[in-house]
C-alpha cells in the first residue's frame, strides 16, 4: 500500500490518539521488521493495552515524516540528525526493552514451550545413541557372559536381553530354560524390582556330565577284556 502524507484515518482504525501497531506496516508498505527498526531508531515507545500495542499521534507523525524523508531519497541517520537539531525527537526511553517487548508481543504472541531439564537430557541421550554407531565389539558380549558365568552372577531379564541383543519379551517367552551362544540360561527366581533372575551355565559342562557315565562304562569294558 502506497503511503500518502496526510491521509485521513477513520474511527475504526484509531482510538482517541492511539494507532494500532498492527496497521502501520500496511500504512507505509513495509515489513513488520522494518517498522520495528524505525521505532527503535526514532526511540518511539509503544503503548500497551491488553494484548495490543499502539503508538501515539506524536509517534505516528514522526513515523510519517521519516517515511516521507526516505521516499525522497534520504536516510534514517540524516533524518535523526535533522530532528535532533530541531529538538523534535520523542524523549529517549530509559531502555528499549519495552518497545521490543510490546512489539514482539503484538506480532508473536504464541505460547512459550518449556522443557524439563531432566527430560531434555533424556531426549539428547536418546538422539545421540541413535546418531552415533556403537563401537562395541561383536565378541564383547561373550566375554561379559563368560565373566558372569565364572562369578556365578544372576542376571536380570533386561541384562540378558541387552547382552544377547534380543527384546525382553523374547527372553521371557523362551520359558524356563534356553540356550544361546554356547551358554544355558535358566530361571532361578526374581531379582529386586520384579525382573526374572537367570543363572548361566555352559553347554559344554552338561555334555561332559552326560558323557562321563558312557566313558566310565567303556573304560570298564576295556579293562575287563584287555588281554
C-alpha positions as CSV (number, residue, x, y, z in Angstrom):
1,X,0.0,0.0,0.0
2,X,1.5,3.4,-1.1
3,X,1.7,5.9,1.8
4,X,0.1,9.3,1.1
5,X,1.2,12.0,3.5
6,X,-1.7,13.5,5.5
7,X,-4.1,10.6,4.6
8,X,-7.1,10.5,6.9
9,X,-7.9,7.7,9.4
10,X,-11.4,6.5,10.3
11,X,-12.6,5.9,13.8
12,X,-12.3,2.2,13.2
13,X,-8.5,2.5,12.7
14,X,-7.7,4.5,15.7
15,X,-8.8,5.0,19.3
16,X,-8.6,8.7,20.5
17,X,-4.9,9.4,19.8
18,X,-3.6,5.8,19.7
19,X,-2.9,3.9,16.5
20,X,-2.5,0.1,16.5
21,X,1.0,-1.1,15.6
22,X,-0.5,-3.9,13.5
23,X,-1.8,-1.3,11.0
24,X,1.4,0.5,10.4
25,X,3.2,-1.9,8.1
26,X,0.4,-1.6,5.5
27,X,0.3,2.2,6.0
28,X,3.9,2.5,4.9
29,X,4.0,-0.6,2.7
30,X,6.9,-2.1,4.6
31,X,7.6,-5.3,6.5
32,X,6.9,-5.5,10.3
33,X,10.7,-5.9,10.9
34,X,11.3,-2.6,9.1
35,X,8.7,-0.9,11.2
36,X,10.3,-2.3,14.4
37,X,13.7,-0.9,13.2
38,X,12.1,2.6,12.6
39,X,10.5,2.5,16.1
40,X,13.9,1.6,17.6
41,X,15.8,4.3,15.6
42,X,13.3,7.0,16.5
43,X,13.2,6.0,20.2
44,X,9.4,5.7,20.0
45,X,7.8,3.9,22.9
46,X,4.7,1.8,22.1
47,X,1.7,1.9,24.5
48,X,0.4,-1.5,25.7
49,X,-3.3,-2.0,26.2
50,X,-4.2,-5.6,27.0
51,X,-2.6,-7.8,24.2
52,X,-2.5,-4.9,21.8
53,X,0.3,-2.3,21.2
54,X,-0.2,1.2,20.0
55,X,1.7,4.4,19.1
56,X,0.6,7.9,19.9
57,X,-0.3,10.6,17.3
58,X,3.0,12.2,18.1
59,X,4.8,9.0,17.3
60,X,2.7,8.5,14.2
61,X,3.6,12.0,13.0
62,X,7.3,11.3,13.4
63,X,7.0,8.0,11.5
64,X,5.1,9.8,8.7
65,X,7.9,12.4,8.5
66,X,10.6,9.7,8.4
67,X,8.7,7.8,5.7
68,X,8.4,10.9,3.6
69,X,12.1,11.6,4.0
70,X,13.0,8.1,3.0
71,X,10.7,8.3,0.0
72,X,12.6,11.4,-1.1
73,X,15.9,9.6,-1.1
74,X,17.1,10.4,2.4
75,X,18.4,8.1,5.1
76,X,17.3,7.4,8.6
77,X,20.5,8.7,10.1
78,X,20.1,12.0,8.2
79,X,16.5,12.3,9.4
80,X,17.5,11.7,13.1
81,X,20.2,14.4,12.9
82,X,17.8,16.9,11.4
83,X,15.2,16.1,14.1
84,X,17.8,16.3,16.8
85,X,18.8,19.8,15.6
86,X,15.2,20.9,15.7
87,X,14.7,19.2,19.1
88,X,11.7,17.3,17.7
89,X,12.6,13.7,18.6
90,X,10.5,11.9,21.1
91,X,12.0,11.6,24.6
92,X,14.5,8.7,24.7
93,X,13.3,5.9,26.9
94,X,15.5,4.6,29.7
95,X,15.5,1.2,27.9
96,X,14.4,-0.1,24.5
97,X,13.3,-3.4,26.0
98,X,9.8,-2.0,26.5
99,X,9.5,-1.2,22.8
100,X,10.9,-4.6,21.8
101,X,8.7,-6.5,24.3
102,X,5.4,-4.7,23.3
103,X,6.1,-5.1,19.6
104,X,7.1,-8.8,19.8
105,X,4.0,-9.5,22.0
106,X,1.8,-7.8,19.4
107,X,3.1,-9.9,16.5
108,X,4.5,-13.0,18.2
109,X,2.0,-13.8,21.0
110,X,2.5,-17.6,20.6
111,X,2.7,-19.6,23.8
112,X,6.1,-20.4,25.1
113,X,7.2,-24.1,25.4
114,X,9.3,-25.0,28.4
115,X,11.2,-28.3,28.8
116,X,12.0,-30.1,32.0
117,X,15.9,-30.2,32.2
118,X,16.0,-33.9,33.1
119,X,13.6,-34.7,30.3
120,X,15.7,-32.7,27.8
121,X,18.8,-34.6,28.9
122,X,17.0,-37.9,28.3
123,X,15.9,-36.8,24.8
124,X,19.5,-35.7,24.0
125,X,20.9,-39.1,25.2
126,X,18.4,-41.0,23.0
127,X,19.2,-39.0,19.9
128,X,23.0,-39.3,20.5
129,X,22.7,-43.1,20.9
130,X,20.8,-43.3,17.5
131,X,23.2,-41.0,15.7
132,X,26.5,-42.4,17.0
133,X,27.1,-46.0,15.9
134,X,28.1,-48.4,18.7
135,X,31.8,-49.2,18.8
136,X,31.1,-52.3,20.9
137,X,32.9,-55.4,19.6
138,X,30.7,-58.3,18.5
139,X,32.6,-60.6,20.9
140,X,32.3,-58.3,23.9
141,X,29.0,-59.8,25.0
142,X,30.7,-63.3,25.0
143,X,33.3,-62.0,27.4
144,X,30.7,-60.5,29.6
145,X,28.7,-63.7,29.6
146,X,31.9,-65.7,30.5
147,X,32.6,-63.3,33.3
148,X,29.0,-63.7,34.6
149,X,29.4,-67.4,34.4
150,X,32.7,-67.5,36.2
151,X,31.4,-65.3,39.0
152,X,28.1,-67.2,39.2
153,X,26.2,-63.9,38.8
154,X,22.4,-63.9,38.4
155,X,21.4,-61.6,35.6
156,X,18.0,-59.9,35.1
157,X,15.9,-60.3,32.0
158,X,16.9,-56.8,30.8
159,X,20.6,-57.6,31.3
160,X,20.3,-60.9,29.4
161,X,18.3,-59.2,26.6
162,X,20.9,-56.5,26.3
163,X,23.8,-58.9,26.1
164,X,22.2,-61.1,23.5
165,X,20.7,-58.3,21.5
166,X,17.1,-59.5,22.0
167,X,14.0,-58.0,23.4
168,X,12.9,-58.7,27.0
169,X,9.7,-60.2,25.7
170,X,11.6,-62.7,23.6
171,X,13.7,-63.7,26.5
172,X,10.6,-64.2,28.7
173,X,8.8,-66.2,26.0
174,X,11.7,-68.7,26.0
175,X,10.2,-70.3,29.1
176,X,12.1,-71.9,32.0
177,X,15.3,-72.5,30.1
178,X,17.0,-71.7,26.8
179,X,20.5,-71.7,25.3
180,X,22.3,-69.2,23.2
181,X,25.9,-68.6,22.1
182,X,27.1,-71.8,24.0
183,X,25.5,-70.7,27.3
184,X,22.4,-72.1,29.0
185,X,20.1,-69.6,30.8
186,X,17.7,-70.9,33.5
187,X,15.1,-69.1,35.6
188,X,16.1,-69.3,39.2
189,X,14.0,-66.6,40.9
190,X,13.2,-62.9,40.9
191,X,15.6,-60.0,41.2
192,X,14.9,-56.8,43.1
193,X,12.5,-54.8,41.0
194,X,10.5,-57.8,39.9
195,X,12.6,-58.9,37.0
196,X,13.3,-62.6,36.5
197,X,16.7,-63.8,37.6
198,X,18.7,-66.1,35.2
199,X,21.6,-68.3,36.1
200,X,24.3,-69.0,33.5
201,X,25.8,-72.4,32.7
202,X,27.8,-73.7,29.7
203,X,26.5,-76.3,27.3
204,X,29.9,-78.0,27.4
205,X,29.5,-78.7,31.1
206,X,26.3,-80.6,30.5
207,X,27.8,-82.5,27.6
208,X,30.7,-83.6,29.8
209,X,28.3,-84.6,32.6
210,X,26.3,-86.7,30.1
211,X,29.4,-88.3,28.5
212,X,31.1,-89.2,31.9
213,X,29.0,-92.4,32.5
214,X,29.5,-93.6,29.0
215,X,33.2,-93.1,29.3
216,X,33.3,-95.0,32.6
217,X,31.4,-97.9,31.0
218,X,33.8,-98.0,28.1
219,X,36.8,-98.0,30.4
220,X,35.4,-100.8,32.5
221,X,34.8,-103.0,29.4
222,X,38.2,-102.1,28.1
223,X,39.9,-103.3,31.4
224,X,37.8,-106.5,31.5
225,X,38.6,-107.6,28.1
226,X,42.1,-106.4,27.9
227,X,44.4,-109.5,27.3
